[in-house]
Amino acid sequence: METDHSKKLKMHKRLSLLTIFIGLLLVTFMIVVESEPGALPLALILIGTGWYFITRSKLRSQQI
């Protein structure tokens, strides 16, 4: 049985992956349109990646 906390962490994991995906789409769009990546998409990728690894470590510590 999953706890409520575990469900929230799994939702955070999905949201962080969505943030990374949106950042990658924006980087691709910015490179095609302006020939340079831009700061906001790169920030989304970095924030999403950090969020993902923090959430992943919390999920792993819960399973032990």
C-alpha positions in Angstrom: 0.0 0.0 0.0 1.3 3.4 -1.0 1.4 6.2 1.5 0.1 9.7 0.7 3.7 11.0 1.0 4.9 8.4 -1.6 2.2 9.5 -4.0 3.2 13.1 -3.6 6.8 12.3 -4.3 5.9 10.3 -7.4 3.9 13.3 -8.6 6.9 15.6 -7.9 9.0 13.2 -10.0 6.6 13.4 -12.9 6.4 17.2 -12.7 10.2 17.5 -12.6 10.4 15.4 -15.8 7.8 17.5 -17.4 9.9 20.6 -16.5 12.9 19.1 -18.1 10.9 18.2 -21.2 9.5 21.7 -21.6 13.0 23.1 -21.2 14.3 20.9 -23.9 11.5 21.8 -26.2 12.1 25.5 -25.6 15.9 25.1 -26.1 15.2 23.4 -29.5 12.7 26.1 -30.5 15.1 29.0 -29.4 18.0 27.4 -31.4 15.9 27.0 -34.5 14.4 30.5 -34.3 17.2 32.6 -32.8 20.3 30.4 -33.3 21.1 30.6 -29.6 19.6 28.6 -26.6 18.6 31.4 -24.3 18.8 31.5 -20.5 15.2 30.6 -19.4 15.1 27.2 -21.1 18.5 26.3 -19.7 17.3 27.4 -16.3 14.2 25.1 -16.7 16.4 22.2 -17.5 18.8 22.8 -14.6 16.0 23.3 -12.1 14.1 20.3 -13.4 17.2 18.1 -13.2 17.9 19.2 -9.6 14.3 18.7 -8.6 14.3 15.2 -10.2 17.5 14.0 -8.3 16.3 15.4 -5.0 12.9 13.7 -5.4 14.6 10.5 -6.5 16.8 10.4 -3.5 13.8 10.9 -1.2 11.9 8.1 -2.9 14.9 5.8 -2.5 15.4 6.6 1.2 11.7 5.8 1.8 12.0 2.4 0.2 14.7 1.2 2.5 
